[in-house]
Amino acid sequence: MATPTAPVSARAVVGQGLRLVGGFARARPAPFVLAVLGATLFAGAIIAASQVIGWVTDTVIVPVLTGGEPREGKLLPAVLAILGVAVWKAAAIVLRRNAAGYLQFKTQQDVRERLIEHQLGLSLSWFGRQSMGDLLAIADNDTRQATGVLAPFPYASGVSLLIVGTVVLMFFIDFWVGLVALVGMALVVFVEVRAAVTVYPAWEGIQKQMGKVTGVAHESFDGALTVKALGREEHEVARLRTESEDLARRIAETNSLWETYRVIITTLMPAISLAVLVVGAVRVDAGAASAGDVVSGLYLLGLLAFPVQLIAFVLFDMAASLPAQRRVQTVLEVDEVVEYGTEKAAPGSGPAPVAGDRVSFGYEPDTVVLDDVVLDIPAGRTVAVVGPTGSGKSTLTMLLARLWDPGSGRIRIDGRDLRSFARYELPREIAFVSQNSFLFDDTVAGNITLGGDYREEAIVEAAIMAGAHEFITELPNGYDTRIGERGAALSGGQRQRIALARALIRRPRVLILDDATSAVDPSVEAQILRRLKSADLPSTVILVAYRPSSIRLADEVVYIEDGRVVAQSSHEELMQTQPGYARLVRAYEEDAAERARSAR
């Protein structure tokens, strides 16, 4: 079992737990107050019930059974008193449970929304250093665990009042009876706090291990095609089994430890009741207390048997909630936030010119992917970005779409630095389509619009321009066909064309295609690019190109080599003036010819 590097005090666990609950309560005070009010009314109903039982014992049961007094006139008041307390108790339970449940689930929703909103505002470099499985575990399991203490906490607060009320009542009955109850309750609370402190470090290990299990499962599912293609199913199962068994062992050990403390607490309650009974009997014989008083006290202690354990459950939940909340807070405290300016987009104002001023960039502090890049792309041009593998083509396109920020230099659209745009404004001007197109588990139309308000005619027009309309109409329900998670029901080329339609429907001023038609047949790709050039599209088009047919369709070519823009000119001029470019294009042509021969 995981052990902490330093001992954790009871004050730290309880103090941090109360601050955690306090923070959640301040965010949603109304349901918290109602839940605590319900718990308080419940505690009052229990104490009132004990008093009613004592009164019934002294005024009805004892006189009738031992004194021979008549029952007439005694039963009805007793029944009405018992029913009244029962209704009081039931109303308090309904109020507490509904308010506490609402508090827990709405707070859980609040935390998840904060997590998602915060993460979507972080830079891609942060995501690149994270395990997606671990982030999923934080968003799902850790948020649920962090807020798990909220549902039982109001009940525990009511039980705490009940314990105090019980001890005070015992002292009113008799000093010695009250002293026995006080010592017994103090011993129970001590054991409960000790249990929470002991299991706290174990829960830290469990939360981390849950993240590992989720991470392995996510990788296995996400890479299912690779796993099956290489016959690595047994390896993945074994990997998941190892992490799952470690998680199961940790949970079993923690639960075993907790159950040990629970048994002690469960045993203590009858022992305390027995001690109170013995001392109470002695005090009744001495004439210091009545039988009804002792019965009231024992009734209260009997009803406390389960509620007292609930305090232990709350402390147990605190011990589990704190490490989960720490993992959530670790993400919320990440400050790698993308900074935005105040510039507004100007959609509908025609193609935009794009320029790069001495742009340099590296994914790590000591690496250089692009160095001193200078670009000048006139508005309305179609420009192909060409270069050998690893030259920085895809990196350049992501900088142009501001998916990353340059380490130095500036990228401008219409003369405005991309970093000066307000949040959500730049995507109204620039559309980026990558080679690996992500599709949602939605309809074809839903994937093209992504929730935008577009007419059916606009959806069809974008699909036609992207070369997707024909195959879409052949789907079972056309544009209303659900395509499964990540577009699993479609081919790679079909996914790419839907992603292209998604960009085109927004009529961007700058359209960036990072090898976005690589999975499409060359003849279909050529048709798509011709449509883009001839269409009434208000876009400057920048595309990473490998196929000679695509390169020749461009107005200009930006040739990149070793992270630098070597030249920017027409294809014909570069073939004459840049030997490296000419060799690369001839290699592309030879590869295309070889593929054509293999296909025959």
GUMIGU-545673 format. One line per 8 residues: for each residue x, y negated, z of C-alpha. Coordinates in pm, whole numbers, plus 50000, padded with zeros to 5 digits. Example, Ala and Ser with C-alpha at 12.3 -4.5 7.8 and 13.67 -1.06 7.14 Angstrom:
# residues 2
51230/50450/50780; 51367/50106/50714 $
END
This chain:
# residues 600
50000/50000/50000; 50124/49652/49919; 50259/49462/50218; 50312/49088/50244; 50657/48934/50243; 50564/48749/50560; 50302/48831/50826; 49966/48661/50785 $
49806/48521/51099; 49441/48559/51192; 49413/48181/51207; 49544/48155/50847; 49297/48410/50708; 48994/48272/50892; 49097/47909/50840; 49160/47948/50467 $
48842/48151/50433; 48633/47883/50601; 48792/47614/50381; 48711/47826/50075; 48346/47858/50178; 48336/47488/50268; 48459/47391/49923; 48193/47603/49755 $
47925/47468/49992; 48014/47105/49915; 47967/47177/49544; 47616/47317/49602; 47498/47189/49944; 47123/47248/49905; 47123/47631/49869; 47396/47659/50133 $
47194/47457/50387; 46879/47657/50309; 47067/47986/50346; 47216/47882/50682; 46876/47752/50793; 46722/48090/50707; 46998/48267/50902; 46944/48036/51200 $
46569/48099/51194; 46644/48472/51174; 46866/48450/51484; 46591/48255/51663; 46335/48519/51563; 46552/48798/51706; 46597/48618/52038; 46224/48537/52047 $
46149/48905/51976; 46364/49010/52273; 46178/48768/52496; 45842/48899/52369; 45954/49257/52434; 46064/49162/52786; 45738/48979/52851; 45532/49273/52720 $
45735/49508/52940; 45679/49301/53257; 45315/49201/53195; 45167/49497/53008; 45374/49816/53012; 45497/49822/53371; 45164/49704/53532; 44956/49946/53325 $
45184/50251/53359; 45297/50208/53719; 45040/49977/53877; 44728/50127/53719; 44605/49789/53598; 44343/49789/53318; 44457/49738/52955; 44163/49511/52869 $
44279/49159/52782; 44645/49256/52773; 44694/49440/52441; 44564/49174/52199; 44798/48894/52320; 45089/49141/52310; 45009/49253/51953; 44962/48894/51831 $
45293/48789/51988; 45477/49080/51824; 45316/49012/51483; 45394/48641/51506; 45763/48709/51569; 45766/48966/51284; 45625/48710/51034; 45877/48453/51157 $
46159/48702/51105; 46037/48807/50757; 46009/48445/50636; 46362/48374/50762; 46501/48680/50579; 46334/48580/50250; 46467/48224/50276; 46820/48337/50365 $
46852/48605/50100; 46715/48398/49811; 46917/48090/49895; 47237/48287/49957; 47197/48484/49634; 47135/48166/49435; 47439/48003/49598; 47667/48294/49514 $
47568/48340/49150; 47551/47969/49063; 47891/47912/49226; 48028/48207/49029; 47893/48044/48713; 48050/47710/48812; 48393/47866/48865; 48381/48054/48534 $
48278/47741/48345; 48560/47542/48507; 48807/47815/48416; 48701/47834/48053; 48683/47457/48009; 49027/47410/48167; 49192/47688/47966; 49051/47563/47636 $
49219/47230/47709; 49564/47388/47759; 49834/47412/47495; 49882/47727/47287; 50233/47761/47430; 50079/47844/47770; 49854/48108/47617; 50156/48257/47444 $
50313/48332/47784; 50003/48494/47935; 49856/48841/47929; 49511/48819/47774; 49400/49114/47985; 49506/48936/48302; 49321/48619/48199; 49010/48828/48136 $
49047/48987/48481; 49070/48641/48640; 48764/48514/48452; 48557/48822/48538; 48670/49017/48843; 48855/48744/49033; 48577/48486/49000; 48327/48747/49120 $
48553/48849/49409; 48636/48489/49506; 48267/48403/49546; 48173/48738/49702; 48190/48595/50054; 47908/48347/49988; 47615/48591/49998; 47683/48741/50344 $
47833/48425/50500; 47500/48258/50595; 47383/48583/50755; 47709/48600/50950; 47663/48240/51065; 47318/48334/51194; 47462/48644/51362; 47727/48429/51528 $
47449/48215/51675; 47271/48535/51775; 47579/48662/51958; 47616/48332/52143; 47244/48334/52226; 47263/48694/52347; 47557/48625/52580; 47389/48309/52716 $
47064/48502/52770; 47255/48777/52951; 47406/48520/53186; 47058/48384/53254; 46945/48737/53337; 47238/48799/53568; 47598/48680/53594; 47750/49029/53599 $
47535/49153/53311; 47637/48843/53113; 48006/48897/53194; 47993/49256/53064; 47822/49136/52742; 48075/48853/52696; 48378/49081/52735; 48223/49338/52501 $
48138/49084/52230; 48483/48924/52255; 48642/49267/52208; 48428/49333/51897; 48517/48996/51741; 48888/49055/51814; 48877/49391/51635; 48692/49237/51339 $
48945/48955/51296; 49232/49202/51333; 49078/49416/51061; 49055/49120/50821; 49416/49021/50882; 49531/49378/50822; 49348/49431/50493; 49426/49083/50353 $
49768/49169/50203; 49629/49493/50065; 49368/49298/49869; 49641/49081/49717; 49792/49396/49567; 49452/49519/49449; 49374/49195/49261; 49710/49202/49082 $
49668/49568/48992; 49319/49501/48853; 49478/49250/48620; 49726/49514/48501; 49452/49769/48436; 49247/49514/48242; 49557/49414/48046; 49637/49771/47940 $
49274/49838/47846; 49257/49514/47646; 49575/49603/47455; 49450/49954/47381; 49115/49833/47250; 49259/49537/47063; 49523/49756/46900; 49294/50052/46836 $
49383/50058/46465; 49757/50078/46535; 49711/50331/46814; 49505/50566/46597; 49718/50515/46287; 50034/50615/46475; 49869/50891/46677; 49947/50722/47011 $
49612/50794/47177; 49763/51024/47442; 50031/50769/47522; 49772/50492/47570; 49552/50719/47782; 49853/50809/47997; 49946/50441/48033; 49595/50349/48144 $
49579/50654/48373; 49900/50548/48551; 49774/50197/48621; 49422/50316/48708; 49550/50577/48951; 49763/50314/49122; 49455/50090/49150; 49241/50378/49280 $
49510/50462/49540; 49528/50103/49661; 49149/50073/49689; 49121/50410/49868; 49392/50319/50117; 49236/49978/50183; 48888/50124/50228; 49026/50395/50455 $
49194/50133/50670; 48877/49927/50676; 48657/50224/50765; 48888/50300/51057; 48819/49958/51200; 48449/49996/51118; 48429/50316/51321; 48588/50136/51615 $
48334/49853/51588; 48043/50096/51549; 48157/50285/51858; 48203/49971/52065; 47841/49854/52031; 47679/50158/52202; 47955/50148/52463; 47872/49785/52541 $
47498/49869/52561; 47574/50157/52799; 47785/49933/53020; 47509/49669/53026; 47252/49940/53111; 47459/50068/53403; 47531/49721/53543; 47170/49613/53476 $
47030/49915/53663; 47250/49833/53961; 47136/49471/53958; 46765/49573/53928; 46809/49801/54233; 46965/49508/54414; 46664/49291/54324; 46882/49045/54127 $
46709/49113/53793; 46384/49256/53662; 46341/49561/53442; 46196/49341/53167; 46504/49121/53172; 46735/49420/53129; 46512/49562/52853; 46530/49225/52671 $
46908/49229/52690; 46936/49591/52574; 46691/49522/52291; 46909/49235/52172; 47223/49445/52188; 47050/49723/51997; 46949/49481/51722; 47305/49344/51712 $
47457/49683/51624; 47437/49622/51248; 47456/49240/51234; 47780/49242/51433; 47927/49470/51167; 47820/49213/50909; 48062/48963/51062; 48329/49221/50995 $
48206/49252/50637; 48229/48874/50593; 48586/48874/50725; 48661/49166/50496; 48515/48970/50203; 48722/48668/50307; 49034/48883/50295; 48937/48990/49943 $
48817/48646/49827; 49130/48453/49923; 49381/48631/49691; 49120/48631/49413; 49065/48257/49457; 49441/48205/49461; 49467/48369/49118; 49181/48154/48990 $
49339/47842/49137; 49675/47926/48978; 49511/47893/48636; 49315/47580/48732; 49635/47411/48851; 49820/47462/48520; 49898/47113/48392; 50004/47198/48035 $
49703/47004/47911; 49688/46871/47556; 49686/46492/47571; 49446/46296/47351; 49410/45937/47243; 49109/45725/47151; 49106/45735/46768; 48781/45837/46602 $
48749/46055/46293; 48635/45912/45962; 48444/46199/45799; 48309/46137/45452; 48577/45881/45359; 48751/46107/45106; 49078/46303/45106; 49341/46190/45353 $
49715/46147/45299; 49941/46347/45528; 50293/46249/45633; 50560/46391/45859; 50833/46169/46006; 51151/46359/46105; 50953/46638/46274; 51139/46897/46484 $
50993/47186/46678; 51088/47503/46868; 50870/47753/47053; 51128/47777/47331; 51342/47494/47472; 51666/47621/47316; 51527/47730/46978; 51476/47532/46657 $
51213/47649/46409; 51169/47319/46222; 51436/47050/46209; 51406/46693/46082; 51114/46770/45851; 50996/46485/45630; 50668/46513/45437; 50469/46281/45215 $
50151/46438/45075; 49927/46198/44880; 49551/46208/44933; 49360/46458/44721; 49659/46666/44616; 49684/47044/44634; 50023/47129/44783; 50176/47476/44816 $
50420/47539/45101; 50673/47797/44983; 50976/47947/45154; 51141/48273/45258; 51019/48473/45558; 51094/48300/45886; 51157/47960/45727; 50884/47790/45935 $
50590/47771/45690; 50320/47887/45933; 50468/47675/46210; 50447/47368/45987; 50080/47431/45906; 49996/47469/46276; 50171/47140/46349; 49974/46975/46068 $
49650/47100/46232; 49779/46994/46576; 49759/47344/46719; 50107/47261/46849; 50274/46926/46902; 50620/46853/46755; 50910/46831/46994; 51015/46510/46821 $
50890/46303/46531; 50533/46231/46424; 50271/46379/46197; 50024/46128/46057; 49693/46141/45873; 49580/45811/45720; 49882/45660/45893; 49749/45763/46236 $
49947/45992/46466; 49758/46319/46523; 49814/46275/46897; 49620/45947/46894; 49287/46114/46812; 49028/46163/47085; 48936/46516/47185; 48712/46696/46932 $
48773/46422/46672; 49064/46569/46475; 48880/46895/46385; 48625/46674/46208; 48904/46569/45969; 49126/46877/45948; 49020/47240/45896; 49272/47519/45951 $
49231/47876/45822; 49489/48135/45927; 49583/48467/45775; 49430/48655/46070; 49077/48523/46060; 48875/48567/46380; 48505/48638/46342; 48249/48653/46621 $
47991/48922/46691; 47722/48724/46513; 47551/48701/46176; 47737/48596/45863; 47557/48261/45870; 47635/48220/46240; 48006/48277/46172; 48006/48017/45896 $
47822/47747/46091; 47960/47826/46442; 47654/47660/46593; 47665/47357/46363; 47346/47216/46218; 47376/47297/45846; 47111/47352/45581; 47085/47691/45415 $
47191/47533/45084; 47514/47409/45241; 47591/47755/45381; 47541/47918/45042; 47744/47647/44864; 48039/47699/45102; 48018/48077/45057; 48016/48043/44676 $
48320/47816/44684; 48500/48069/44911; 48411/48358/44679; 48199/48521/44948; 47842/48475/44825; 47837/48784/44602; 47937/49038/44866; 47726/48865/45134 $
47410/48909/44929; 47488/49281/44901; 47493/49322/45280; 47181/49485/45438; 47035/49154/45559; 47237/48910/45353; 47343/48605/45550; 47151/48737/45854 $
47361/49055/45875; 47544/49099/46207; 47906/49183/46133; 48019/49321/46471; 48296/49206/46701; 48589/49056/46505; 48397/49131/46186; 48462/49503/46219 $
48200/49584/45954; 48390/49388/45685; 48714/49433/45494; 49013/49207/45553; 48948/49011/45234; 48581/48964/45320; 48671/48835/45666; 48913/48586/45514 $
48654/48453/45269; 48395/48401/45544; 48658/48216/45748; 48733/47999/45443; 48360/47925/45400; 48353/47828/45768; 48616/47562/45697; 48467/47443/45367 $
48116/47382/45504; 48266/47112/45726; 48399/46929/45419; 48729/46839/45586; 48951/46559/45464; 49250/46794/45498; 49216/47169/45437; 49509/47382/45558 $
49532/47746/45446; 49802/47955/45613; 49814/48246/45368; 49439/48254/45423; 49364/48463/45111; 49643/48719/45145; 49399/49010/45177; 49201/48901/44871 $
49261/49045/44525; 49498/48812/44325; 49239/48745/44056; 48978/48656/44320; 49230/48435/44498; 49300/48249/44174; 48927/48195/44121; 48888/48059/44474 $
49176/47814/44432; 49040/47698/44093; 48701/47635/44255; 48867/47432/44529; 49050/47216/44274; 48745/47159/44054; 48487/47122/44331; 48366/46789/44458 $
48557/46855/44779; 48685/46553/44973; 49002/46734/45077; 49376/46728/45053; 49463/47099/45031; 49780/47239/45189; 49834/47613/45147; 50108/47859/45234 $
50150/48054/44909; 50333/48371/44810; 50170/48469/44481; 50310/48295/44170; 49957/48243/44035; 49864/48048/44348; 50185/47844/44341; 50128/47740/43979 $
49780/47610/44062; 49924/47358/44310; 49993/46998/44209; 50314/46999/44413; 50529/47246/44605; 50701/47186/44939; 51000/47419/44951; 51116/47508/45304 $
51438/47688/45390; 51588/47744/45737; 51337/47512/45900; 51400/47218/45669; 51212/47074/45375; 51467/47120/45099; 51257/46968/44821; 50908/46851/44729 $
50816/46841/44364; 50631/47026/44090; 50675/47398/44043; 50846/47351/43706; 51098/47099/43838; 51184/47311/44142; 51244/47613/43918; 51508/47406/43735 $
51666/47221/44027; 51646/47460/44326; 51821/47798/44275; 51688/47931/44605; 51333/47848/44508; 51377/48005/44162; 51513/48328/44314; 51224/48343/44561 $
50957/48291/44293; 51117/48551/44063; 51116/48793/44357; 50746/48722/44408; 50684/48782/44036; 50873/49112/44040; 50682/49225/44346; 50350/49132/44183 $
50445/49322/43868; 50545/49627/44070; 50214/49621/44256; 50027/49596/43926; 50215/49896/43785; 50146/50096/44104; 49775/50015/44081; 49748/50154/43725 $
END
